[in-house]
Amino acid sequence: MELRDIEYFAVVAEHGHLGRAAEALGLSQPAVSKSLRRLEQALEAKLVKRTPKGVELTAEGSALLLRVRDLRLSLQDVTREIADLSQGRVGHLRIGGGEIIAEHLLPAVFTAMLKDTPKITLKFSVSENDLMLPALSNGELDLVVNYLRPALPEGLVQERLYDEEMVVCASADHRLIRLKRVTLADLAHERWTLTEPVLQTTQWLRRAFQDRGLPPPRVAFESRSARFRFQILSSSDLLDFEPRHIFQQAAARFRLKEIPVKELMWHRPIGVIYRKDAYLSPANRRFIEILKSKAQEIANEP
C-alpha cells in the first residue's frame, strides 16, 4: 500500500468524480483509476462504486476516509518532528486564545518566548473554544490557551493553569450599586449584555438562574467583544458578567462598578489544550513552560 494512493483516494472521495479528482491532482484520469485499483487490491475491498454522476463511497470506502484525516495529521507530526531533529529548527507555533486571555496573559508569554528563542515564529489567532477546538483537532492549531471545559472533544487533553473569578458589573450610575446587599432574585428582571449563548459564560449564568427557579437573564445586547460590551455598559442600565481582572482594568475608563452577588461566585479554570498523543515540538514544549510560569505569577497576584 502506497501513501500516495491513500491521498489520491481522499481527493476522489472529496470530489465524487474521477475526472475532477484527476484535474485537482494534476494527473490523468487513467492514472487516478489505476491508483484506486491498486489501493483496492491492497485492501482487498471495493472502495467506490460508479454512478451516473461520478462515484460514491462504499461502506469500506467510508470507513477508510474516516482514517485518512488521522493519517494526515500523523504525517504532519512526523514531518515536523524530523525537521526539528535534522535541521535544529526552533519551529513555527500556531497558538489560539480567547480575547480576554489574549489581553491579560499571552502578551507576556509571547514576549518572553521571542526573547528566549529569537528564531521562533508565532501565529496567534483570537477566537473562542467553539471555533478553536475544531481547528485544534484538525491540526490547524498546535495549542489553545483559554477557559477549560468540563468535557473536551475526543482526542484533546487540557492542563489547568489558574482560576479566574467572575463578577457582575454595571455602570457606576446603576441603581443596584446603592444597595448594601444584592441577591440573584434582585437581578431576575434586569437586562444584560453578554457574550453569545453558545459560550460557557452565558450558559453557566443561565443555569445559575434556572437552578434557583428564576427566569434566565434577559439579554438586551450580545457581542463576543468584551471591550464593546463595556462601552455599551457604561452608558446603559445593563449588567455584565466578566472576569474580575478584565473588569478592574476597564472600571476607571468606562466608569464601572462591581455588584457583589453571592450566588454568582464562580472561579473559572484557565488552561492549555492540545491534541492527545500529538507530537509537541521543542518550541511548543518551551512555550508551555513559559506559559505555566507566567500563569503562576498571575495566580499569586493579590
Residue frames as qw, qx, qy, qz and C-alpha x, y, z in Angstrom:
[[0.000, 0.888, 0.459, 0.000, 0.00, 0.00, 0.00],
 [0.443, 0.220, 0.013, 0.869, 1.38, 3.40, -1.01],
 [0.095, -0.526, -0.424, 0.732, 0.67, 6.64, 0.83],
 [0.117, 0.209, -0.321, -0.916, 0.07, 8.47, -2.42],
 [0.256, -0.279, -0.831, -0.407, -2.75, 6.05, -3.27],
 [0.226, -0.576, -0.689, 0.378, -4.46, 6.89, 0.02],
 [0.043, -0.463, -0.058, 0.884, -4.08, 10.61, -0.69],
 [0.173, 0.017, -0.611, -0.772, -5.47, 10.18, -4.21],
 [0.242, -0.434, -0.865, -0.072, -8.41, 8.21, -2.79],
 [0.136, -0.569, -0.482, 0.652, -9.18, 11.09, -0.39],
 [0.091, 0.325, -0.241, -0.910, -9.29, 13.55, -3.30],
 [0.236, -0.178, -0.815, -0.499, -11.61, 11.20, -5.24],
 [0.229, -0.529, -0.778, 0.248, -13.88, 11.00, -2.20],
 [0.074, -0.486, -0.211, 0.845, -13.85, 14.79, -1.86],
 [0.214, 0.279, -0.383, -0.854, -14.86, 15.39, -5.50],
 [0.661, 0.263, 0.603, -0.361, -17.06, 12.33, -6.01],
 [0.719, 0.681, 0.040, -0.134, -15.79, 12.18, -9.58],
 [0.833, -0.128, 0.261, 0.471, -12.66, 10.61, -11.10],
 [0.495, 0.615, 0.213, 0.576, -12.23, 13.27, -13.76],
 [0.159, -0.919, 0.020, -0.360, -12.48, 16.21, -11.37],
 [0.761, -0.597, 0.197, 0.157, -10.18, 14.44, -8.89],
 [0.792, 0.154, 0.241, 0.539, -7.61, 13.85, -11.64],
 [0.256, 0.791, 0.114, 0.543, -7.78, 17.52, -12.61],
 [0.448, -0.872, 0.091, -0.175, -7.29, 18.61, -8.99],
 [0.814, -0.421, 0.299, 0.265, -4.29, 16.29, -8.66],
 [0.186, 0.779, -0.459, -0.385, -2.78, 17.29, -12.00],
 [0.360, -0.182, 0.899, 0.167, -2.94, 13.66, -13.20],
 [0.402, 0.030, -0.644, -0.651, -4.67, 11.82, -16.00],
 [0.772, -0.197, 0.130, -0.591, -7.92, 10.04, -15.20],
 [0.898, 0.127, -0.422, -0.019, -6.40, 6.62, -16.09],
 [0.369, 0.360, -0.637, 0.574, -3.60, 7.27, -13.59],
 [0.411, -0.290, 0.422, -0.754, -6.12, 8.03, -10.83],
 [0.899, -0.019, -0.123, -0.419, -8.16, 4.94, -11.76],
 [0.747, 0.263, -0.570, 0.218, -5.01, 2.79, -11.65],
 [0.060, 0.362, -0.613, 0.700, -4.10, 4.20, -8.22],
 [0.658, -0.205, 0.224, -0.689, -7.60, 3.45, -6.95],
 [0.929, 0.085, -0.309, -0.186, -7.50, -0.15, -8.23],
 [0.524, 0.353, -0.642, 0.434, -4.07, -0.61, -6.65],
 [0.231, -0.318, 0.532, -0.750, -5.40, 0.57, -3.27],
 [0.828, -0.084, 0.035, -0.554, -8.47, -1.67, -3.52],
 [0.845, 0.207, -0.491, 0.043, -6.27, -4.67, -4.31],
 [0.270, 0.363, -0.663, 0.597, -4.04, -3.92, -1.33],
 [0.388, -0.176, 0.487, -0.762, -7.04, -3.66, 1.00],
 [0.071, -0.152, -0.972, -0.165, -8.96, -6.47, -0.70],
 [0.135, 0.612, 0.635, -0.452, -12.08, -4.32, -0.65],
 [0.238, 0.599, 0.476, 0.599, -14.15, -2.26, -3.07],
 [0.253, -0.323, -0.316, 0.856, -13.85, 1.40, -2.05],
 [0.289, 0.364, -0.020, -0.885, -16.06, 3.18, -4.62],
 [0.456, 0.404, 0.785, 0.111, -18.93, 2.37, -6.90],
 [0.094, 0.044, 0.403, 0.909, -19.68, 4.17, -10.15],
 [0.248, 0.640, 0.601, -0.411, -22.87, 6.22, -10.52],
 [0.449, 0.721, 0.406, 0.337, -24.28, 8.28, -13.39],
 [0.042, -0.992, 0.018, -0.118, -22.90, 11.41, -11.70],
 [0.135, 0.753, -0.601, 0.232, -19.50, 10.01, -10.78],
 [0.572, 0.034, -0.792, 0.209, -18.54, 7.73, -7.91],
 [0.600, -0.645, 0.058, -0.470, -19.85, 7.03, -4.42],
 [0.012, -0.474, 0.820, -0.319, -18.02, 5.52, -1.47],
 [0.708, -0.215, -0.657, -0.145, -18.85, 2.01, -0.37],
 [0.696, -0.707, -0.067, -0.107, -19.12, 1.16, 3.32],
 [0.841, -0.176, 0.020, 0.511, -15.46, 0.16, 3.22],
 [0.407, 0.499, 0.094, 0.760, -14.55, 3.38, 1.45],
 [0.323, -0.818, -0.092, -0.467, -16.36, 5.47, 4.05],
 [0.819, -0.550, -0.031, 0.161, -14.52, 3.64, 6.84],
 [0.728, 0.094, 0.059, 0.676, -11.17, 4.31, 5.16],
 [0.144, 0.709, 0.125, 0.679, -11.99, 8.02, 4.67],
 [0.557, -0.808, -0.088, -0.171, -12.55, 8.41, 8.41],
 [0.825, -0.385, 0.092, 0.404, -8.99, 7.20, 8.97],
 [0.594, 0.521, 0.118, 0.602, -7.42, 9.41, 6.32],
 [0.135, -0.909, 0.027, -0.393, -7.74, 12.56, 8.45],
 [0.727, -0.649, 0.215, 0.062, -5.88, 10.95, 11.36],
 [0.850, 0.091, 0.229, 0.465, -3.24, 9.65, 8.96],
 [0.360, 0.759, 0.071, 0.538, -2.71, 13.13, 7.51],
 [0.376, -0.880, 0.148, -0.248, -2.26, 14.61, 10.99],
 [0.862, -0.382, 0.248, 0.222, 0.20, 11.85, 11.89],
 [0.731, 0.377, 0.181, 0.539, 2.19, 12.52, 8.74],
 [0.063, 0.890, -0.027, 0.451, 2.27, 16.24, 9.54],
 [0.635, -0.742, 0.208, -0.062, 3.55, 15.45, 13.04],
 [0.890, -0.087, 0.248, 0.373, 6.25, 13.12, 11.70],
 [0.536, 0.643, 0.119, 0.535, 7.37, 15.70, 9.13],
 [0.158, -0.903, 0.120, -0.380, 7.65, 18.44, 11.73],
 [0.791, -0.566, 0.226, 0.064, 9.44, 16.15, 14.20],
 [0.845, 0.145, 0.205, 0.472, 12.04, 15.10, 11.63],
 [0.318, 0.785, 0.036, 0.531, 12.59, 18.72, 10.59],
 [0.439, -0.859, 0.162, -0.210, 13.17, 19.74, 14.21],
 [0.854, -0.382, 0.291, 0.201, 15.67, 16.94, 14.73],
 [0.784, 0.257, 0.279, 0.491, 17.54, 17.13, 11.42],
 [0.324, 0.696, 0.119, 0.629, 17.67, 20.90, 10.91],
 [0.398, -0.249, -0.463, 0.752, 17.78, 22.10, 14.51],
 [0.097, -0.466, -0.287, -0.831, 14.96, 24.48, 13.65],
 [0.131, 0.021, 0.602, -0.787, 13.19, 26.10, 16.59],
 [0.095, 0.427, 0.894, 0.094, 9.86, 25.94, 14.79],
 [0.221, -0.251, -0.244, -0.910, 6.68, 27.78, 13.96],
 [0.031, 0.267, 0.832, -0.485, 3.97, 27.92, 16.62],
 [0.287, -0.369, -0.487, -0.738, 0.26, 28.25, 15.87],
 [0.107, -0.203, -0.741, 0.631, -1.50, 29.34, 19.05],
 [0.260, -0.576, -0.504, -0.589, -5.18, 30.07, 19.63],
 [0.224, -0.203, -0.627, 0.718, -6.52, 32.07, 22.55],
 [0.048, -0.791, -0.609, -0.013, -9.65, 33.81, 23.78],
 [0.159, 0.798, 0.071, 0.576, -9.93, 37.60, 23.63],
 [0.519, -0.826, 0.082, -0.205, -9.73, 38.01, 27.40],
 [0.875, -0.299, 0.183, 0.335, -6.76, 35.63, 27.75],
 [0.634, 0.505, 0.137, 0.570, -5.06, 37.40, 24.86],
 [0.005, 0.856, -0.045, 0.514, -5.12, 40.74, 26.66],
 [0.606, -0.739, 0.188, -0.225, -4.18, 39.51, 30.13],
 [0.831, -0.370, 0.393, 0.134, -1.85, 36.52, 29.96],
 [0.862, 0.307, 0.280, 0.290, -0.47, 35.90, 26.49],
 [0.327, 0.908, -0.158, 0.209, 1.39, 39.16, 25.64],
 [0.373, -0.757, 0.528, -0.091, 3.88, 38.48, 28.45],
 [0.850, -0.069, 0.515, 0.085, 4.22, 34.84, 27.35],
 [0.720, 0.637, 0.167, 0.217, 4.85, 35.78, 23.70],
 [0.081, 0.934, -0.303, 0.169, 7.38, 38.46, 24.68],
 [0.568, -0.573, 0.590, -0.028, 9.29, 36.02, 26.89],
 [0.872, 0.191, 0.438, 0.104, 9.15, 33.35, 24.19],
 [0.579, 0.788, 0.009, 0.208, 10.54, 35.63, 21.48],
 [0.119, -0.868, 0.453, -0.162, 13.33, 36.76, 23.79],
 [0.716, -0.369, 0.592, -0.043, 14.14, 33.20, 24.87],
 [0.647, 0.135, 0.669, 0.340, 14.08, 31.74, 21.35],
 [0.121, 0.635, -0.101, -0.757, 14.69, 34.61, 18.88],
 [0.059, 0.185, -0.775, -0.602, 14.49, 32.39, 15.77],
 [0.213, 0.385, 0.883, -0.164, 10.97, 31.26, 16.54],
 [0.212, -0.145, -0.355, -0.899, 7.94, 32.39, 14.54],
 [0.154, 0.308, 0.791, -0.506, 4.46, 32.70, 16.03],
 [0.255, -0.291, -0.508, -0.770, 0.97, 32.88, 14.59],
 [0.065, 0.206, 0.736, -0.642, -1.73, 33.83, 17.08],
 [0.252, -0.387, -0.629, -0.626, -5.46, 33.52, 16.41],
 [0.199, 0.009, 0.531, -0.824, -8.01, 35.21, 18.69],
 [0.538, -0.200, -0.578, -0.580, -11.28, 33.32, 18.93],
 [0.615, -0.341, 0.444, -0.555, -13.31, 31.14, 21.32],
 [0.393, -0.227, 0.890, -0.037, -13.43, 27.42, 22.04],
 [0.718, 0.431, 0.463, -0.291, -16.39, 26.70, 19.78],
 [0.627, 0.757, -0.159, -0.089, -14.15, 27.61, 16.83],
 [0.035, 0.747, -0.661, 0.060, -10.66, 26.93, 18.17],
 [0.626, -0.253, 0.723, -0.148, -11.16, 23.35, 19.41],
 [0.848, 0.443, 0.286, -0.053, -12.26, 22.05, 15.98],
 [0.433, 0.837, -0.328, 0.068, -9.25, 23.85, 14.48],
 [0.308, -0.615, 0.711, -0.145, -7.02, 22.18, 17.07],
 [0.799, 0.034, 0.586, -0.131, -8.49, 18.75, 16.32],
 [0.759, 0.637, 0.138, 0.003, -7.96, 19.32, 12.59],
 [0.770, -0.097, 0.139, 0.616, -4.30, 20.22, 13.07],
 [0.270, 0.805, 0.170, 0.501, -4.76, 23.90, 12.15],
 [0.254, -0.839, 0.290, -0.384, -3.56, 24.95, 15.64],
 [0.524, 0.247, -0.742, 0.337, -0.88, 23.48, 17.89],
 [0.250, -0.253, -0.709, 0.609, -2.19, 24.77, 21.22],
 [0.231, -0.704, -0.364, -0.564, -5.21, 26.60, 22.60],
 [0.259, -0.085, -0.576, 0.771, -4.99, 28.78, 25.72],
 [0.373, -0.382, -0.252, -0.807, -8.42, 29.60, 27.06],
 [0.603, -0.272, 0.430, -0.614, -11.08, 28.70, 29.59],
 [0.030, 0.133, -0.989, -0.059, -11.32, 24.97, 30.19],
 [0.685, -0.123, -0.272, -0.665, -14.45, 22.93, 29.60],
 [0.714, -0.300, 0.533, -0.341, -15.78, 20.06, 31.77],
 [0.814, 0.134, 0.550, 0.127, -15.61, 17.76, 28.74],
 [0.034, 0.614, -0.482, -0.624, -13.42, 18.02, 25.65],
 [0.811, 0.427, -0.212, -0.338, -13.86, 16.58, 22.17],
 [0.957, -0.135, 0.209, 0.145, -12.26, 13.16, 21.78],
 [0.777, 0.360, 0.019, 0.516, -8.52, 13.28, 21.19],
 [0.118, 0.741, -0.172, 0.638, -7.85, 16.50, 23.14],
 [0.645, -0.414, -0.489, 0.417, -6.37, 16.96, 26.62],
 [0.026, -0.863, -0.012, -0.504, -6.06, 20.01, 28.87],
 [0.579, -0.128, -0.490, 0.639, -3.86, 21.26, 31.70],
 [0.246, -0.913, -0.323, -0.050, -5.20, 23.74, 34.26],
 [0.455, 0.418, -0.208, 0.758, -3.09, 26.88, 34.84],
 [0.037, -0.083, -0.505, 0.858, -5.11, 29.00, 37.28],
 [0.023, 0.645, 0.764, -0.020, -8.68, 30.06, 38.13],
 [0.051, 0.229, 0.137, 0.962, -10.34, 33.30, 37.11],
 [0.066, 0.456, 0.699, -0.547, -13.05, 34.83, 39.34],
 [0.035, 0.481, 0.574, 0.661, -16.17, 36.09, 37.56],
 [0.041, -0.376, -0.476, 0.794, -18.08, 39.17, 38.77],
 [0.187, 0.779, 0.577, 0.158, -21.27, 41.07, 37.95],
 [0.291, -0.271, -0.004, 0.918, -20.58, 44.65, 36.87],
 [0.184, 0.810, 0.545, 0.118, -22.57, 47.68, 35.77],
 [0.212, 0.676, 0.018, 0.706, -22.35, 51.41, 35.17],
 [0.270, -0.022, -0.559, 0.784, -21.38, 53.41, 38.25],
 [0.340, -0.080, 0.064, -0.935, -24.82, 55.07, 37.99],
 [0.503, -0.209, -0.778, -0.313, -26.79, 51.82, 38.10],
 [0.559, -0.565, 0.042, -0.605, -29.43, 51.80, 40.83],
 [0.932, -0.241, -0.268, 0.023, -28.24, 48.41, 42.21],
 [0.524, 0.385, -0.418, 0.635, -24.87, 49.93, 43.10],
 [0.234, -0.535, 0.271, -0.765, -26.50, 51.74, 46.00],
 [0.869, -0.352, -0.171, -0.305, -27.86, 48.55, 47.61],
 [0.345, -0.654, 0.647, -0.185, -25.92, 47.06, 50.51],
 [0.447, -0.112, 0.887, 0.022, -26.84, 43.52, 49.52],
 [0.585, 0.367, -0.333, -0.642, -27.89, 42.19, 46.12],
 [0.641, -0.040, 0.758, -0.111, -29.36, 38.71, 45.62],
 [0.180, 0.033, 0.814, 0.551, -29.90, 36.74, 42.48],
 [0.133, 0.673, 0.726, -0.051, -33.63, 37.42, 42.75],
 [0.018, -0.791, -0.074, 0.607, -32.83, 41.15, 42.57],
 [0.075, -0.422, 0.602, 0.674, -31.27, 40.52, 39.15],
 [0.448, 0.297, 0.843, 0.039, -34.17, 38.46, 37.78],
 [0.377, 0.811, 0.445, -0.054, -35.77, 41.37, 35.92],
 [0.145, -0.765, 0.298, 0.553, -32.61, 43.22, 34.92],
 [0.778, 0.628, -0.012, -0.029, -31.32, 43.37, 31.36],
 [0.703, -0.459, 0.395, 0.374, -27.84, 42.13, 30.39],
 [0.517, 0.739, -0.394, -0.178, -25.10, 42.48, 27.85],
 [0.778, -0.319, 0.540, 0.037, -23.46, 39.07, 27.39],
 [0.004, 0.404, -0.785, -0.470, -21.36, 37.07, 25.01],
 [0.593, 0.083, -0.547, -0.585, -23.03, 34.59, 22.66],
 [0.806, -0.288, 0.230, -0.464, -25.25, 31.83, 24.18],
 [0.931, 0.204, -0.301, 0.036, -23.08, 29.03, 22.77],
 [0.379, 0.512, -0.561, 0.529, -20.19, 30.10, 25.02],
 [0.541, -0.218, -0.748, 0.317, -19.62, 28.78, 28.52],
 [0.064, -0.019, -0.389, 0.919, -20.02, 32.05, 30.43],
 [0.494, -0.085, -0.147, -0.853, -23.56, 32.68, 29.21],
 [0.697, -0.142, -0.667, -0.221, -24.51, 29.02, 29.66],
 [0.417, -0.118, -0.706, 0.560, -23.26, 28.98, 33.27],
 [0.136, 0.005, 0.250, -0.959, -25.12, 32.20, 34.09],
 [0.609, -0.122, -0.389, -0.681, -28.38, 30.84, 32.64],
 [0.658, -0.165, -0.732, 0.061, -28.05, 27.66, 34.70],
 [0.212, -0.024, -0.576, 0.789, -27.40, 29.68, 37.87],
 [0.405, -0.031, 0.067, -0.912, -30.76, 31.43, 37.43],
 [0.716, -0.052, -0.501, -0.484, -32.67, 28.35, 36.33],
 [0.519, -0.025, -0.800, 0.300, -31.34, 26.19, 39.18],
 [0.041, -0.167, -0.571, 0.802, -32.95, 28.64, 41.60],
 [0.186, 0.615, 0.763, -0.069, -36.28, 28.70, 39.80],
 [0.056, 0.723, 0.038, -0.687, -35.67, 32.12, 38.22],
 [0.699, 0.693, 0.174, -0.022, -36.13, 33.09, 34.58],
 [0.753, 0.053, 0.143, 0.640, -32.91, 33.23, 32.57],
 [0.206, -0.518, 0.019, 0.830, -31.15, 36.60, 32.14],
 [0.486, 0.799, 0.345, -0.085, -32.80, 38.92, 29.64],
 [0.559, -0.164, 0.339, 0.739, -30.11, 39.66, 27.06],
 [0.280, 0.876, 0.209, -0.332, -30.53, 43.10, 25.51],
 [0.349, 0.835, -0.401, -0.145, -27.13, 43.27, 23.80],
 [0.938, -0.127, 0.293, 0.135, -24.96, 40.39, 22.63],
 [0.456, 0.810, -0.366, 0.042, -21.35, 40.51, 21.47],
 [0.925, -0.063, -0.191, 0.322, -18.19, 38.43, 21.74],
 [0.408, 0.498, -0.223, 0.732, -16.15, 41.60, 22.23],
 [0.479, -0.557, -0.507, 0.451, -15.66, 42.44, 25.93],
 [0.238, -0.159, 0.008, 0.958, -14.43, 45.93, 25.02],
 [0.217, -0.295, -0.472, -0.802, -17.61, 46.64, 23.06],
 [0.500, -0.563, -0.656, -0.049, -19.78, 45.28, 25.87],
 [0.416, -0.413, -0.352, 0.730, -18.06, 47.65, 28.31],
 [0.036, 0.047, 0.210, 0.976, -18.80, 50.59, 26.05],
 [0.414, -0.448, -0.580, -0.540, -22.49, 49.67, 25.99],
 [0.560, -0.471, -0.613, 0.298, -22.45, 49.03, 29.73],
 [0.331, -0.162, -0.233, 0.900, -21.05, 52.45, 30.57],
 [0.201, 0.024, -0.110, -0.973, -23.99, 54.31, 29.02],
 [0.596, -0.239, -0.568, -0.515, -26.89, 51.99, 29.84],
 [0.608, -0.432, 0.403, -0.531, -28.66, 50.23, 32.70],
 [0.897, 0.154, -0.397, -0.121, -27.45, 46.78, 31.58],
 [0.663, -0.591, 0.458, -0.025, -25.47, 44.26, 33.63],
 [0.645, 0.539, -0.539, -0.043, -22.49, 42.19, 32.54],
 [0.897, -0.389, 0.211, 0.006, -20.66, 39.09, 33.82],
 [0.541, 0.743, -0.354, 0.174, -16.90, 39.37, 33.37],
 [0.795, -0.057, -0.371, 0.477, -13.56, 38.12, 34.74],
 [0.405, -0.842, -0.195, 0.300, -12.52, 40.25, 37.71],
 [0.499, -0.375, 0.244, 0.742, -9.16, 41.32, 36.27],
 [0.236, 0.390, 0.542, 0.706, -10.75, 42.45, 32.99],
 [0.215, -0.857, -0.445, -0.142, -13.40, 44.37, 34.92],
 [0.504, -0.707, -0.061, 0.492, -10.70, 46.02, 37.08],
 [0.448, -0.069, 0.379, 0.807, -8.74, 47.12, 34.01],
 [0.056, 0.486, 0.558, 0.670, -11.85, 48.64, 32.44],
 [0.265, -0.697, -0.612, 0.263, -13.54, 50.06, 35.56],
 [0.212, -0.584, -0.066, 0.781, -11.92, 53.51, 35.60],
 [0.088, -0.074, 0.544, 0.831, -12.07, 54.08, 31.85],
 [0.252, -0.353, -0.706, -0.560, -15.73, 53.09, 31.48],
 [0.343, -0.294, 0.342, -0.824, -16.95, 54.15, 34.98],
 [0.733, -0.154, -0.606, -0.268, -17.95, 50.66, 36.03],
 [0.390, -0.468, 0.590, -0.530, -18.66, 49.20, 39.46],
 [0.294, 0.016, -0.956, -0.012, -18.85, 45.63, 40.73],
 [0.679, -0.325, 0.019, -0.658, -22.14, 44.32, 42.11],
 [0.021, -0.268, 0.939, -0.214, -21.30, 41.53, 44.60],
 [0.814, -0.067, -0.124, -0.564, -23.77, 38.65, 44.24],
 [0.461, -0.426, 0.760, -0.170, -23.02, 35.67, 46.47],
 [0.832, 0.223, 0.475, -0.183, -24.98, 33.20, 44.31],
 [0.711, 0.701, -0.054, 0.023, -22.88, 34.07, 41.27],
 [0.314, -0.741, 0.581, 0.124, -19.46, 33.34, 42.76],
 [0.945, 0.299, 0.126, 0.044, -17.65, 31.31, 40.11],
 [0.275, -0.698, 0.562, 0.349, -13.95, 30.60, 39.70],
 [0.837, 0.517, 0.014, -0.181, -13.45, 29.61, 36.10],
 [0.736, -0.350, 0.430, 0.389, -10.41, 27.43, 35.23],
 [0.444, 0.826, -0.265, -0.223, -7.98, 28.64, 32.57],
 [0.731, -0.324, 0.560, 0.217, -5.55, 26.27, 30.91],
 [0.187, 0.535, -0.633, -0.527, -3.79, 24.99, 27.82],
 [0.846, 0.228, 0.406, -0.260, -5.36, 22.45, 25.45],
 [0.168, 0.560, -0.694, -0.421, -3.60, 20.29, 22.87],
 [0.842, 0.152, -0.370, -0.363, -4.07, 17.08, 20.90],
 [0.791, -0.411, 0.439, -0.109, -3.58, 13.88, 22.85],
 [0.831, -0.054, 0.466, 0.299, -0.54, 11.86, 21.72],
 [0.535, 0.829, 0.046, 0.153, 0.35, 14.54, 19.12],
 [0.708, 0.079, -0.109, 0.693, 3.96, 15.49, 18.58],
 [0.175, -0.975, -0.100, 0.097, 4.81, 18.64, 20.54],
 [0.628, 0.575, -0.191, 0.489, 7.89, 20.30, 19.08],
 [0.548, -0.183, -0.377, 0.724, 10.61, 21.64, 21.38],
 [0.011, -0.253, -0.048, -0.966, 9.22, 25.11, 20.66],
 [0.575, -0.483, -0.401, -0.526, 5.74, 24.08, 21.78],
 [0.738, -0.379, -0.487, 0.274, 7.09, 22.47, 24.94],
 [0.377, -0.009, -0.233, 0.896, 9.10, 25.62, 25.73],
 [0.246, -0.399, -0.222, -0.855, 6.01, 27.74, 25.17],
 [0.691, -0.510, -0.466, -0.214, 4.05, 25.64, 27.68],
 [0.639, -0.224, -0.411, 0.610, 6.87, 26.02, 30.23],
 [0.130, 0.119, -0.070, 0.982, 6.83, 29.81, 29.92],
 [0.444, -0.445, -0.412, -0.659, 3.03, 29.82, 29.92],
 [0.703, -0.471, -0.523, 0.097, 2.92, 27.93, 33.22],
 [0.483, -0.132, -0.300, 0.812, 5.48, 30.29, 34.76],
 [0.083, -0.214, -0.096, -0.969, 3.53, 33.42, 33.77],
 [0.576, -0.461, -0.508, -0.445, 0.24, 31.82, 34.84],
 [0.643, -0.367, -0.534, 0.407, 1.72, 31.13, 38.27],
 [0.222, 0.011, -0.159, 0.962, 2.63, 34.81, 38.60],
 [0.365, -0.339, -0.296, -0.815, -0.98, 35.73, 37.84],
 [0.682, -0.412, -0.596, -0.099, -2.30, 33.16, 40.29],
 [0.570, -0.297, -0.440, 0.627, -0.14, 34.72, 43.02],
 [0.041, 0.397, 0.069, 0.914, -1.34, 38.27, 42.35],
 [0.054, 0.218, 0.667, -0.710, -3.26, 39.81, 45.29]]
